[in-house]
Amino acid sequence: MEPTNLTEILKELEKINSWFDQQQEIDVEQGLEKIREGIRLVKASRIRLKEIENEFEEIKKELVEDNTPLPNDIN
């Protein structure tokens, strides 16, 4: 099961990176599987980042609709 929490996704990507760093000789089959896993995780992170961005936009929209003043750096 793919992690959906951005922090967990990044931890899994770091594990893959560390695996490659620790190899004296990389088994092509294992390396290919790690790359495939990394690609799945990158795609999952893009999806989650877009969801997070959309959530922030919704919050910002709610504040504007409620006439709540926004700090200048959020506009």
Secondary structure, 3 states (H helix, E strand, C coil): CCCCCHHHHHHHHHHHHHHHHHCCCCCHHHHHHHHHHHHHHHHHHHHHHHHHHHHHHHHHHHHHHCCCCCCCCCC
